[in-house]
Amino acid sequence: MAQSLSVRHLVGIKDLTESDIQLILETAGQFKEVINRPIKKVPSLRDVTIANVFFENSTRTRLSFELAEKRLSADVVNFSASGSSVKKGETLLDTVNNILAMKVDMVVMRHSSPGAPHYLTKHINANVVNAGDGTHEHPTQALLDSFSIREKLGDVAGKRIAIIGDITHSRVALSNIFCLQKQGAEVMVCGPKTLIPKHIEALGVKVGHDVRAALAWCDVANVLRIQLERQQIKYFPSLREYSLYFGISKQMLDELDRPIVLMHPGPVNRGVELTSDAADSSHSIILDQVENGVAVRMAVLYLLAQL
């Protein structure tokens, strides 16, 4: 297995090789042992300063990155666009350059514009980690999802993964498709026709519109949130109707002829894409995903810092 990443930045899964993915997941396994010890800190990034630059609201991802950085003993600077000079018209590049002038080594960035982290890598020297760019990619979420599947099922290769829900507005879907396929999994996307991008078959995925058929086909159902905040028009009549046709209940899971694994990147709209009893059932590894997110992000930051 490769001992270092083939990339200086983590802007998308598309840029990673399969050995990059394996290296990140193996390293995450070692860090997961660390965070389950009584003393959860290691001095791996003691002299590294990391800026979390979030131009879009996020609680889970920001907290997960911040915790990962502190577990590695890095110095952490948090920047939130809502209370910043961005509101006064400052450009993305000016904002980041001002942060870098404070001698920051790494930038973790979430931005509402697809491609913003790629743009940044061409203009600054620090390592860039994409914490989500618009509806484009969310690489660390896909990596932690793969880590969680490996932990539960032993391997990703040969498994059938159904990604169910709002595929059109989801950056998680695209990153997961790339990540799972590079590891040899079969992928299906399932949802209302209005929430599945045209020509997505070109990525080599199956497309379905029947949630029960998707559940019967898959080993793992990765259920995505309906992203109302990204929808400029109505893609379906009502949340109640969506939940009627595409919501997943514990009863549906229990009626399958074999157990499947249920995942969700969070936050869950309880009663919309998942009922509470499904989200809290023995099928669900949603809280494991949250725990694994810290270990995977520790691995990404640690490996990039070595380059």
N, C-alpha and C positions, 0 to 999 in steps of 0.2 A: 504493500500500500504506500502511496505517496506520503512523504513526511512534511510537505508544505503545499499550500494552495497554489494553483496556477494563475490566480488573479490577485490584484492588489486591493480591489474593492469588492464588496458584495452588493451589486446593484440589481442583480436578477439571477434567478436559477438558470436562465437561458445561457448565461456565460460560464456556468460551472461544468466541469467534466464529472463523470460518474465517480472517479477516484477522489475528486474534491468533496463530493457529497459524502462518500464513505468516511473520509478523514474527519469531516466535521462531526458526523454522527458517532464515530468511535471516540473522538475527543470529548464529546458531550457526555458519553457514558462514564468517562473518568471523572468529569466535573459533577455529574449527578451523585457519585459516591461522596465527593467533597461536601456538597450542600446538605447531605444527610448526616454528616458528622456533628458532634457537639460544637466544635469550632469550625464555622462554615467559611472562613476566609483563607485565601491563599495569596502570597505576595507576587503573583505572576506579572501583574501590570502596575507595580508600585510606582514607577516613574513615568507613567503614561497619563496624559490628560485627554479626556473624552468629552465632547460637547454633544448633548442631546438637543437637536434643533427641530422643534415640532411646529410646523406651520398649520397643522390640522389637529383638532382635538383628539386625544387618545389617552385613556387611563391605563388599560391593561398593558399595551405594548411599551409605553413610556416607563411604567413601574417595573416591568420585567427587565428592560434594558438597564435601568438605573440599579436595580438589585444585582444584576449580573456584573455590572462595572464595579460596584462596591465589594462584591464577593471576591473580585480579582485584585482588590486594593488600588484601583485606578482613582485618579482625581476626577471628579464629575462636575460639569457645568451644565445647568439646565436652562434652555432658552425656549420661551413660549411666544409665538408670534402675536397672540391676542393682546399682550400688554407691551408691545415693542414698537420700534421705529418703522416696522413694516406698515403699520397703520398710517404712518406719516408719508408713505410713498417710497421707502427705501427698497432697493432691488434685492433679489435673492443673493446675487454675488456680493454686493456691498455688505449685506448682513453677515454672510459667512466669512468674508475677508476680515471684518471687524472682530469676529470671534477668533479667527486664526491669528490675528495680530497679538492675541493674548497667549500665543504659543500652545495651541491645542494640537494634539497629534492625530486625533480621529474624530470624525463627525458622523453621528447617527441622525439621519434625517427622515422625517415624514412630511410629505408635501402633497397638495391636492392636484398638482399638474403631473401627468404621466411624463417620464423622462427627466424630471428635475435632478435626480441623483446622477444620471449619466452626464448631464450638462455640467454638474459640479466637478465630476472627476476630471474633466478636460481643463479646468481652470484653477484647481487648487492642488497642493501637494499632499495634504493629509489623506489618510485612508477614509473612504466613504462607505457607510453601511446604509442601505435603503430599508427604512422601517415602514415602507408603504408609499407608493407614488400613484396617486389618483386611482384609476381603475386598472392600472397596469400590473405591477407585481408587488408581492409582499414575501420576499424570499425566506426570512427567518420563520415565518408562520408555516410555510411549506416544509421546511427542515424539521421543525418541532413536530409537525404532523407525521412525517415519515419516521422520526425517532419514536413517537408514541406507538405507531403501527408495529415497528420492529420489536419494541418492548413487549407488546401484547401478543403478536402472532409469530415472532421469531425472525421474520424476513418480509421484505416488501415484494421481492421478485415473485412473479406468478400469481400475486393476489389480485382480486377484482375490487376496484375502488369506485363507488358511485359518489359523485359530487352533486348534491341535490339543492336546488333553490335558485337564488338570484345570480346566475352565472354572468350576465351582461355587466353588472356593476361591481363585480367582485375581483379584487386583485389577488385574493387568496386562491381562487379557482385556477387562474393562469399559472401561478407559481407552482401549485400542486400538480397540475397536468405535466409540466416540464419535469418536476422533481420525481414524480412517481414513474413516468415513462423511462427516465434515464436509469431507474433502478429495476426495470423489467416488469412493472405492474401493468394490468389492463385498466383503462379508465373509461367510465361512462359519465356523461353529464345529463342531468334530468331536471326538468322544471317546465313552467309554462312556455309556450313558443315565444311569447313576447320577452322573456327573460333569458333566452339562449341566443348568443350572437350568431348571425348568419355565417355560413361557411366554417363553423368551428370543427366540422368533420375533417377539415384539412390538417388539423393537428393530430389526427390519428385516434380520435376518441369516438366512442359510441354515443349516440344521442337518443334520449328517451323522454317521453312526456307522461309516463305512468309510474307513479311513485311506488306502488305495490310491486310492479314488475322489476323496478330497479332494486328494491330491497331483496326480492327473491334471487336476483342475479349476483349480488355483491357479497364480499366478505366484510367490507367496511363501508359504512355510509357516513360521508362527511357532509353534514348539513350546514348550509350557509344562511346567514341572516338576510332578511329582506332589507335592502339598504334604501329606505325611504328618503334619507337625506340626499342621496345622489340622483334620485329620480325626478326629472323635470316635468314629466308627464305621467299619466296613470297607465301602468302596464297591466293592471288587472282590476276588476270592479271594486273589490274591498278586501281587507285583511281577513274577514270572516270567510269569504269565498276562497281565498288562497289557502287558508288553513283546512278548509273542507276537502279540497282536492290534492293539496301537496303537504299538509301537515302530517307529522308522524307521531303516533301514540304508542304507548307501551303494549297495548293490545295487538297492534299490527306487528310489532317485533316478536311478541310471544307466539303469534300464529305462524311464524316462519318455520320451515322444517329443520332449520339449524340455527344456532346462535350467530348473530353478526355483531360487529363492533360499531358503536355509535360515537361520532365525533362532532364537535362544533367549535369553530374558532372563537366564539364569544363576541360580544355579549348575546345571550340567547333571548329572543323574543318569546317568552313562555306563552303557550297557547296559540302561537302563530305557526312557526316552522316545527316546533316540538311541543308536546304537552309536558307539563311538569313531571308526570310520572315516567315519561320516556327519558327526559333529561337526567333524572335522578336514579334511573334503573341500573341494574347490574350490567346491562349492555354498554352503558355510557363510560367513556374514559375522558370526559370533558375536564375534570379537575386534574387528571394526570397530565393533560396537555398543558395546563397552566404551570404546573410544577416543572415539566420538561422544558418549557419555554426559557426558563432562567438558565438551565444547564446548556441548552443549545446556543443561546446568545453568548454565554461565557466562552464556549468553544469558538464561535465566529470571531469574537473580539480578540481572544488569545492568539488564534492562528493568523489573523490579519496583522497583529502587532509584531509578529516575527518577521514580516516581509520588509 
